Amino acid sequence: MTKNIKQDINFLEYPLWQPEIKSKEARVWKDREGFIYRAGYKVPSKTDFVFLLFLLMHSQQNGWKTDMVLTQKEILKGCNLEGGKWWRDRLKDSLERWVNVTLKFEGTFYDGREYQVMNFGIIDDWDIEKKTRHLRIRFNPRWLLRIRQSNFFKYIDFEQIKALQGPIAIRLYELLIKTFKGRLVWKIDARKLAEKIPIKDKYPAHIIKKVEAAVNRINTNTRLKIDLEVERPRRGKAIFIFRKRPRYKKNLEHPETDEMMALVRKEFRGYRTIRASVSRWLAKKGSDYVRRNILYANEKSTRQYRVYLLGALKEDWASEWWEDRVNREKDLAVLKKIKNAQVIVDGKRYESDENGFIFIERNKVLCPGEVVRLVENGRAEVVG
């Protein structure tokens, strides 16, 4: 029996649960204008989301039933959890959490044609049969019907959700399968993505670390394969670029293999081991990863080029080298702009000379490197 679960896009875009909040108190949360999340009891976490998906899958497999009767053991086993007392109590606590969750969309619920005002509960009620100790659970009919009749939906693979395990990886996976409906590239500011997931961290460096780890989990445990690029236009700001890799048969080379092999030193382009490794790492990490490690090996290797290149591809030796190179090229681009130009520093306009020096006062001079840093930090602007 299929374990794909139909889910409306809106319930992927806006979170039904919170990956990093472990609150034992009621909570009202607004992530963006027009969406209000209310948890009248404890805030649902990753475990609660897995329980909910199992129940939603069971309903869909049985004619979209609103009312269900299930054993506690059946639910726990379906979620790959043990059947001890702790987990039975955790399951009942989870049902209580979902009974107390409401979602309000104030003109932000998109049905594929227009935005609507919507208000949903998720589980209306639950109890335990006295004789059998089975759980009786009733979904909110309006919430379930919205998913059933949705023309704006994606399917979630329950097995892949369980395999991901990491809370941020699961939540990012929800956003990615929704976002890649009709597109192959997604570009988003790091802080904005943190609000969508949501992630508690506010500093881009911390957000990047968590998102990179989540992407690695997704690439390892699901059929969705993603290349992630991080742009750092200035200090304190980061932009994620997610690219969905095209799917191809395992017995065929990656379609970008020839392009990458053209970067390899000419005398080594005929080596089958290099070609196979390039194709394999293209599939695992993407073209940006492979390109930088080939260029790194070309520049750094003095002997045993083949061994050096294979090592670079495996261990990503080019990581810091490439980051330094990108930053150096950005600095050179800014430096070129500030020579013989007008530069506003802390609100005051100055003229730079032919070498990029700015004379602030008689005894105070800003050298070109200092001006570059000020531009990066937003304290200076080149205006002409």
C-alpha positions as MATLAB code, in Angstrom:
seq = 'MTKNIKQDINFLEYPLWQPEIKSKEARVWKDREGFIYRAGYKVPSKTDFVFLLFLLMHSQQNGWKTDMVLTQKEILKGCNLEGGKWWRDRLKDSLERWVNVTLKFEGTFYDGREYQVMNFGIIDDWDIEKKTRHLRIRFNPRWLLRIRQSNFFKYIDFEQIKALQGPIAIRLYELLIKTFKGRLVWKIDARKLAEKIPIKDKYPAHIIKKVEAAVNRINTNTRLKIDLEVERPRRGKAIFIFRKRPRYKKNLEHPETDEMMALVRKEFRGYRTIRASVSRWLAKKGSDYVRRNILYANEKSTRQYRVYLLGALKEDWASEWWEDRVNREKDLAVLKKIKNAQVIVDGKRYESDENGFIFIERNKVLCPGEVVRLVENGRAEVVG';
ca = [
       0.000    0.000    0.000;
       1.302    3.454   -0.943;
       2.763    5.623    1.803;
       2.444    8.863   -0.136;
       0.362   11.449    1.720;
      -1.546   14.189   -0.087;
      -0.960   17.588    1.515;
      -2.240   21.024    0.561;
       0.552   23.437   -0.395;
      -0.521   25.953    2.246;
       0.170   23.438    5.030;
       3.694   22.999    3.647;
       4.387   26.711    3.277;
       3.045   27.578    6.733;
       4.236   25.294    9.572;
       1.874   22.930   11.376;
       4.608   22.359   13.976;
       7.740   24.007   15.359;
      11.183   22.401   14.867;
      13.088   24.318   17.550;
      10.504   25.307   20.162;
      10.135   23.007   23.159;
       7.463   24.853   25.101;
       5.285   23.341   27.817;
       3.015   26.371   27.748;
       0.376   27.772   25.403;
       1.784   29.876   22.598;
       0.547   32.273   19.914;
       2.950   32.702   17.025;
       2.827   34.970   13.959;
       5.528   34.176   11.435;
       4.398   36.587    8.756;
       1.547   39.012    8.186;
      -1.727   37.150    7.768;
      -0.884   33.820    9.461;
      -1.531   33.101   13.145;
      -0.569   29.823   14.836;
      -2.152   29.092   18.210;
      -1.137   26.214   20.463;
      -3.371   26.115   23.537;
      -1.304   23.347   25.144;
       2.297   22.312   24.351;
       3.698   23.262   20.935;
       3.828   20.258   18.527;
       7.362   19.117   17.640;
       8.898   16.726   15.096;
       7.570   13.650   16.911;
       4.056   15.078   16.926;
       4.319   15.835   13.200;
       5.277   12.195   12.478;
       2.262   10.990   14.500;
       0.002   13.387   12.575;
       1.298   12.230    9.197;
       0.671    8.591   10.131;
      -2.926    9.408   11.091;
      -3.432   11.448    7.912;
      -1.998    8.596    5.830;
      -4.309    6.078    7.562;
      -7.314    8.297    6.852;
      -6.419    8.678    3.171;
      -5.805    4.944    2.775;
      -9.252    4.227    4.198;
     -11.443    6.522    2.125;
     -10.563    9.788    3.893;
     -12.246    8.779    7.138;
     -12.761   11.539    9.667;
     -13.198    9.096   12.556;
     -10.605    6.395   13.209;
     -10.115    3.632   15.756;
      -6.515    2.462   16.139;
      -4.408    0.603   18.661;
      -1.587    2.493   20.302;
       0.809   -0.241   19.204;
      -0.294    0.150   15.573;
       0.483    3.870   15.557;
       3.829    3.525   17.326;
       4.939    0.688   15.061;
       3.939    2.664   11.971;
       6.118    5.530   13.198;
       9.114    3.224   13.904;
       8.804    3.791   17.652;
       8.895    1.354   20.556;
       5.720    0.262   22.327;
       6.718    0.976   25.928;
       4.745    3.019   28.452;
       6.798    6.189   27.828;
       5.936    6.214   24.131;
       2.267    5.362   24.784;
       2.057    8.356   27.116;
       3.903   10.500   24.560;
       1.363    9.508   21.870;
      -1.566   10.553   24.075;
       0.205   13.804   24.914;
       0.676   14.376   21.178;
      -3.052   13.969   20.496;
      -3.745   16.517   23.221;
      -1.336   18.949   21.517;
      -3.077   18.619   18.147;
      -6.539   19.079   19.696;
      -5.337   22.459   20.943;
      -3.803   23.755   17.678;
      -5.610   26.217   15.412;
      -4.384   27.865   12.213;
      -5.711   31.187   10.990;
      -5.082   32.494    7.455;
      -6.138   36.131    7.101;
      -6.291   36.361    3.309;
      -3.132   34.267    2.894;
      -4.609   30.818    2.103;
      -4.037   30.243   -1.635;
      -6.287   27.675   -3.338;
      -4.590   27.812   -6.745;
      -6.801   30.662   -7.986;
      -7.101   33.267   -5.227;
      -6.220   34.047   -1.609;
      -8.868   33.299    1.017;
      -9.558   33.786    4.712;
      -9.466   30.392    6.465;
      -9.488   29.111   10.044;
      -8.716   25.463   10.865;
      -8.450   23.064   13.747;
      -6.634   19.779   13.086;
      -7.921   17.114   15.497;
     -11.331   17.764   17.048;
     -11.230   15.187   19.835;
      -9.915   11.821   20.970;
     -10.513    9.296   23.726;
      -9.718    5.717   24.787;
     -12.206    2.844   24.601;
     -12.552    1.333   28.088;
     -12.606   -2.331   27.099;
     -10.084   -2.473   24.251;
      -7.909    0.549   25.186;
      -8.008    1.512   21.501;
      -7.699    5.161   20.542;
     -10.694    6.889   18.958;
      -9.575    9.925   16.998;
     -11.618   12.454   15.014;
     -10.012   14.799   12.500;
     -11.440   18.269   11.972;
     -13.739   17.628    8.956;
     -13.087   21.036    7.401;
      -9.294   20.620    7.553;
      -9.433   17.098    6.101;
     -11.868   18.131    3.343;
      -9.619   21.042    2.347;
      -6.741   18.604    1.764;
      -8.962   16.060   -0.036;
     -10.434   18.617   -2.449;
      -7.225   20.589   -2.947;
      -6.029   21.206   -6.501;
      -2.914   22.892   -5.143;
      -1.061   20.067   -3.427;
       2.034   17.852   -3.238;
       2.553   14.273   -2.076;
       4.761   13.596    0.961;
       6.615   10.293    1.174;
       6.111    9.144    4.776;
       9.130    6.818    4.699;
      11.416    9.662    3.640;
      10.086   11.898    6.421;
      10.906    9.198    8.992;
      14.367    8.675    7.462;
      15.227   12.388    7.714;
      14.873   12.473   11.534;
      16.367   15.968   11.933;
      13.624   18.557   12.705;
      15.094   21.335   10.545;
      15.744   18.878    7.690;
      12.090   17.756    7.763;
      10.760   21.311    7.808;
      13.136   22.385    5.011;
      12.087   19.311    3.012;
       8.443   20.454    3.298;
       9.369   23.906    1.972;
      11.524   22.528   -0.853;
       8.970   20.064   -2.255;
       6.421   22.873   -2.191;
       8.762   25.441   -3.752;
      10.044   23.149   -6.522;
       6.505   22.699   -7.833;
       7.053   24.311  -11.240;
      10.612   25.616  -10.752;
      14.176   24.311  -10.429;
      15.895   27.220   -8.617;
      14.917   28.951   -5.378;
      16.725   32.042   -4.105;
      15.937   33.349   -0.617;
      17.505   35.549    2.057;
      18.884   33.561    5.009;
      16.880   35.432    7.645;
      13.680   35.079    5.637;
      14.210   31.321    5.361;
      14.846   31.193    9.113;
      11.419   32.805    9.633;
       9.741   30.288    7.335;
      11.170   27.151    8.970;
      11.338   28.698   11.682;
      14.889   28.722   13.096;
      15.549   30.654   16.311;
      18.987   31.899   15.227;
      19.198   35.430   13.804;
      22.829   35.507   12.662;
      23.420   34.302    9.061;
      26.528   32.272   10.027;
      24.466   30.171   12.464;
      21.575   29.823   10.018;
      23.942   28.701    7.229;
      25.416   25.962    9.411;
      21.986   24.509   10.215;
      20.668   24.738    6.649;
      23.781   23.099    5.172;
      23.417   20.202    7.622;
      19.721   19.889    6.716;
      20.490   19.810    2.972;
      23.038   17.041    3.551;
      20.362   15.002    5.352;
      17.883   15.578    2.528;
      20.398   14.552   -0.149;
      21.326   11.416    1.814;
      17.874   10.229    2.875;
      15.410   11.290    0.160;
      15.000   11.161   -3.607;
      15.111   14.954   -3.699;
      18.659   16.041   -4.594;
      19.654   19.641   -3.977;
      22.686   21.790   -4.747;
      23.104   24.636   -2.272;
      25.050   27.822   -2.941;
      25.484   30.583   -0.359;
      26.091   34.166   -1.477;
      27.565   36.661    0.999;
      27.019   40.089   -0.615;
      28.187   41.827    2.549;
      28.920   41.125    6.181;
      25.782   40.220    8.120;
      23.828   39.139    5.055;
      23.538   35.784    3.269;
      21.441   34.481    0.390;
      20.665   30.801   -0.208;
      20.361   29.492   -3.764;
      18.778   26.031   -3.902;
      18.960   24.137   -7.197;
      17.062   20.932   -7.831;
      19.253   18.387   -9.574;
      17.831   16.711  -12.685;
      17.090   13.021  -12.238;
      18.846   10.543  -14.516;
      19.437    6.815  -14.653;
      22.155    5.488  -12.355;
      23.919    3.611  -15.152;
      24.399    6.831  -17.147;
      26.931    9.596  -16.587;
      25.865   12.856  -15.072;
      24.901   15.213  -17.937;
      27.507   17.809  -16.882;
      30.439   15.363  -16.883;
      31.893   16.523  -20.237;
      31.717   20.160  -19.164;
      33.621   19.439  -15.935;
      36.160   17.141  -17.642;
      37.089   20.042  -19.931;
      38.470   21.787  -16.817;
      40.762   18.854  -15.927;
      44.419   19.099  -17.010;
      44.513   18.063  -20.657;
      46.834   15.090  -20.235;
      44.515   13.514  -17.616;
      41.156   13.891  -19.398;
      41.267   10.326  -20.709;
      41.511    8.719  -17.241;
      38.407    6.627  -16.549;
      38.846    6.852  -12.784;
      38.807   10.651  -12.919;
      35.777   10.710  -15.215;
      33.838    8.281  -13.004;
      34.705   10.276   -9.883;
      33.701   13.572  -11.495;
      30.334   12.102  -12.548;
      29.735   10.618   -9.096;
      30.517   13.846   -7.229;
      28.388   15.855   -9.646;
      25.465   13.649   -8.633;
      26.257   13.981   -4.926;
      27.379   17.611   -4.573;
      26.665   19.461   -7.818;
      28.672   21.387  -10.381;
      29.890   24.236   -8.138;
      31.478   21.736   -5.736;
      33.194   19.765   -8.528;
      34.365   22.856  -10.430;
      36.111   24.457   -7.479;
      37.938   21.245   -6.536;
      39.151   20.690  -10.103;
      40.444   24.282  -10.275;
      42.046   23.837   -6.854;
      43.857   20.663   -7.963;
      44.969   22.363  -11.186;
      46.588   25.164   -9.204;
      47.972   23.265   -6.206;
      49.032   19.836   -7.469;
      52.749   19.509   -8.283;
      52.856   15.711   -8.704;
      50.483   12.723   -8.779;
      47.726   14.919  -10.162;
      45.181   12.096  -10.451;
      45.518   11.103   -6.782;
      45.468   14.757   -5.715;
      42.304   15.513   -7.701;
      40.448   12.448   -6.402;
      41.394   13.447   -2.841;
      40.198   17.018   -3.375;
      36.836   15.808   -4.719;
      36.366   13.452   -1.781;
      37.371   15.846    1.013;
      36.484   19.245   -0.500;
      39.993   20.639   -0.087;
      38.987   23.683   -2.136;
      36.403   24.986    0.346;
      38.431   27.699    2.135;
      40.589   28.399   -0.931;
      37.501   29.077   -3.027;
      35.919   31.306   -0.385;
      39.130   33.368   -0.162;
      39.244   33.617   -3.951;
      35.636   34.800   -4.215;
      36.150   37.391   -1.469;
      39.386   38.576   -3.117;
      37.634   39.014   -6.467;
      34.839   40.979   -4.774;
      37.408   43.207   -3.063;
      39.202   43.831   -6.358;
      35.911   44.737   -8.031;
      35.117   47.253   -5.280;
      38.693   48.589   -5.342;
      38.469   49.194   -9.074;
      35.267   51.199   -8.592;
      36.622   53.509   -5.869;
      39.657   54.790   -7.804;
      39.089   58.406   -8.919;
      35.525   58.197   -7.617;
      33.239   59.982   -5.200;
      32.676   57.977   -2.035;
      30.199   58.712    0.737;
      31.645   57.720    4.131;
      29.399   57.974    7.198;
      27.163   60.421    5.340;
      29.959   62.712    4.045;
      31.126   62.863    0.428;
      34.856   62.570   -0.420;
      37.003   62.316   -3.540;
      39.367   59.350   -3.844;
      42.656   59.651   -5.751;
      43.934   57.496   -8.611;
      45.119   54.828   -6.142;
      41.881   54.695   -4.129;
      43.121   56.706   -1.107;
      40.686   59.086    0.603;
      41.946   62.079    2.556;
      39.454   62.669    5.394;
      41.452   65.309    7.237;
      44.986   66.612    7.099;
      46.315   63.792    9.279;
      43.677   61.142    8.540;
      43.793   59.024    5.391;
      41.727   55.976    4.508;
      43.669   53.411    2.506;
      41.907   51.427   -0.265;
      41.581   48.291    1.889;
      39.806   50.253    4.622;
      37.424   51.775    2.092;
      36.579   48.294    0.750;
      35.719   47.110    4.281;
      33.545   50.193    4.879;
      31.640   49.517    1.646;
      31.101   45.867    2.669;
      29.803   46.964    6.094;
      27.418   49.510    4.574;
      29.212   52.529    6.037;
      30.478   53.718    2.662;
      28.961   53.953   -0.815;
      30.590   54.581   -4.201;
      28.456   57.147   -6.052;
      30.540   58.010   -9.088;
];
